[in-house]
Amino acid sequence: MGPDVTPEPAGDDAQARPSRTASAASAGPTTANAFRILLVYATRHGSTVEVADAIAEELRSGGNEVDQRPAAEAPSPAGYDAVVVGGPMIMGWHREAARFVTRHRADLERLPTALFITAASLTETGESDVQGVPIVKDPWLAKAPRDAAKLRYKERYALPQHYLGAVLKKAAPGRPRSVAFFAGSLDLTTMNLFEKAFVLLVIGATPGDGRNWKAIREWGAGLGEVLTA
Ligand SMILES: Cc1cc2nc3c(=O)[nH]c(=O)nc-3n(C[C@H](O)[C@H](O)[C@H](O)COP(=O)(O)O)c2cc1C
């Protein structure tokens, strides 16, 4: 199987954590003409919700109004000023995040959009964009291959263009203004046997919480400017 084959996730992708409802997530004062951002997230085991929380916090401290919703329950982006969609790699980008992007691609083409992807592995080959879309790579996640001239299967699988290429296809003709890749969190105790086998044997991931809050917050803090530009 080559790296351009991204299987759809197996099993159910039920949200493992309670969703941040609009009211809980938007608590706090907002101004009538604040820039309104819809922040949509998906998660398999819960850690990406906290990444979304941190990004929402940064956007709010920049004066934006953020409506943070789980992808499965997210409203149409119509009526918002910008959209951020995030989710983990779960043998391909999380199904709910991908579905949201596909379903709303007409709106997303009109609106400034950014994506974030949490993952357990990413191969660093020095690129700063995928198909012209600027990418930001968490240094805790991106790892140089053993031999850049001869990538191993799992290194090819974890190339930014492999992960993101499939997502951009779903978003087309819209193009996100920025895509961030962040190290996620792998808790083997929450995984079934199949999931464990995949993350350990196929992608060679290291269990543990690898989230780099500095990198996440930095991207979130600069995002308002990227989306309003
Ligand atoms: C079944 C499964 C498949 C995964 N597939 C990938 C993958 O293809 N590439 C990758 O880099 N990480 C992969 N991961 C790691 C997750 O992206 C990472 O653990 C993420 O932080 C999980 O986010 P969550 O806690 O919000 O579900 C996988 C994890 C699981 C459980």
The ligand as an SDF file (V2000), in Angstrom:
LIG
                    3D

 31 33  0  0  0  0  0  0  0  0999 V2000
   -7.0220    4.8530   15.5400 C   0  0  0  0  0  0  0  0  0  0  0  0
   -6.0200    5.9550   15.4800 C   0  0  0  0  0  0  0  0  0  0  0  0
   -5.4580    6.2820   14.2710 C   0  0  0  0  0  0  0  0  0  0  0  0
   -4.5060    7.2860   14.1860 C   0  0  0  0  0  0  0  0  0  0  0  0
   -3.9600    7.5790   12.9820 N   0  0  0  0  0  0  0  0  0  0  0  0
   -2.9700    8.4940   12.9070 C   0  0  0  0  0  0  0  0  0  0  0  0
   -2.3410    8.7760   11.6710 C   0  0  0  0  0  0  0  0  0  0  0  0
   -2.6850    8.2460   10.6360 O   0  0  0  0  0  0  0  0  0  0  0  0
   -1.3150    9.6570   11.6790 N   0  0  0  0  0  0  0  0  0  0  0  0
   -0.9000   10.3000   12.8190 C   0  0  0  0  0  0  0  0  0  0  0  0
    0.0450   11.0650   12.7720 O   0  0  0  0  0  0  0  0  0  0  0  0
   -1.5280   10.0890   14.0040 N   0  0  0  0  0  0  0  0  0  0  0  0
   -2.5350    9.2040   14.0730 C   0  0  0  0  0  0  0  0  0  0  0  0
   -3.1500    8.9570   15.2650 N   0  0  0  0  0  0  0  0  0  0  0  0
   -2.7750    9.7580   16.4350 C   0  0  0  0  0  0  0  0  0  0  0  0
   -3.8100   10.8400   16.7290 C   0  0  0  0  0  0  0  0  0  0  0  0
   -3.9260   11.7330   15.6520 O   0  0  0  0  0  0  0  0  0  0  0  0
   -3.4080   11.6100   17.9890 C   0  0  0  0  0  0  0  0  0  0  0  0
   -3.2700   10.7100   19.0440 O   0  0  0  0  0  0  0  0  0  0  0  0
   -4.4200   12.6880   18.3310 C   0  0  0  0  0  0  0  0  0  0  0  0
   -3.8580   13.5210   19.3150 O   0  0  0  0  0  0  0  0  0  0  0  0
   -5.7230   12.0930   18.8450 C   0  0  0  0  0  0  0  0  0  0  0  0
   -6.5920   13.1570   19.1020 O   0  0  0  0  0  0  0  0  0  0  0  0
   -7.8980   12.9570   19.9940 P   0  0  0  0  0  0  0  0  0  0  0  0
   -7.4240   12.6440   21.4160 O   0  0  0  0  0  0  0  0  0  0  0  0
   -8.6000   14.2670   19.9300 O   0  0  0  0  0  0  0  0  0  0  0  0
   -8.6900   11.8640   19.4130 O   0  0  0  0  0  0  0  0  0  0  0  0
   -4.1070    7.9760   15.3680 C   0  0  0  0  0  0  0  0  0  0  0  0
   -4.7070    7.6550   16.5960 C   0  0  0  0  0  0  0  0  0  0  0  0
   -5.6610    6.6560   16.6470 C   0  0  0  0  0  0  0  0  0  0  0  0
   -6.2770    6.3240   17.9610 C   0  0  0  0  0  0  0  0  0  0  0  0
  1  2  1  0
  2  3  1  0
  2 30  2  0
  3  4  2  0
  4  5  1  0
  4 28  1  0
  5  6  2  0
  6  7  1  0
  6 13  1  0
  7  8  2  0
  7  9  1  0
  9 10  1  0
 10 11  2  0
 10 12  1  0
 12 13  2  0
 13 14  1  0
 14 15  1  0
 14 28  1  0
 15 16  1  0
 16 17  1  0
 16 18  1  0
 18 19  1  0
 18 20  1  0
 20 21  1  0
 20 22  1  0
 22 23  1  0
 23 24  1  0
 24 25  2  0
 24 26  1  0
 24 27  1  0
 28 29  2  0
 29 30  1  0
 30 31  1  0
M  END
$$$$
